[in-house]
């Protein structure tokens, strides 16, 4: 019985190690990739939040450093991310019976270019979009940092999943 447990443990270790580097987050990183770089995110949206580009890039960097064994480099990493913000919109999301707006929706879209020098078949250029609804009576300027931060967090998770979890 003790031998079976030992064999099972070795099989599990072998399976996890054969698919790249596995982390507690479920991220699968090519075993020979050691560095990651995130370029400045250009803001091409018609409405420009002046902090959004910097916040998006910084949150991506932190996500990769915190949840993968990769080391951050300024440029030319084994894995590189670049992109541009395409959309930053606030639109009505729910109209009430009296034709007034009950909810507004903040939508952010970002096009991301991911280059994997260790596994070029994993490269992609994708657009990620996410949004959050908020009460139309709320002062958007007072809540903008909080709302855009939440949408940015969702986008960063989507980008991470596409690059490292293959969703």
C-alpha positions, 0 to 999 in steps of 0.5 A: 500500500505504501508503494502505491502511494509513492508511485502515485505521487511520482506519476503526479509529479511527472505529469505536472512537470511534463506540461511546463512549469505549473504554479498554484494559480494553474498557470502553465509557463514554458519551462525555458521561459525566464523573463516577461516584459510588458510594453507601454499600453497606447490609449486609442480610445475616443474618451481618454482616462489619463491613468488607464494605460499606466494602470493596465500595464502595471497591473499586468506586470504585477500579475505576471510577477506574482503568479508565475516564476517569470522575472520582469524585464524592461523589454525583449522578454522571452514572453512579451505583451504590448497593446492598445486601449480601443474603447473607454465608453460610458453608455446607458445599460438599463432604461426604466419604464418612465424612459429614464436611465437606471444604470450606466455601463463602463466598457473598456476594450484592449487589443493585446499582442502576446509574443512567446519566443519559446513557443511561437504557436502560442502567440496571439493578437486578441481584443479583450472587452469587459464592463461594469454597471453602475447607478446612473444617479452616481457621480461618475467622476467620483467613482471613475477610479474605482470602476475603471480599476475593477474593469482593468482587474477583469481584463488583466485576468482575461489576458493572463488566462489567454496567455498562461491557462489557455482558456 
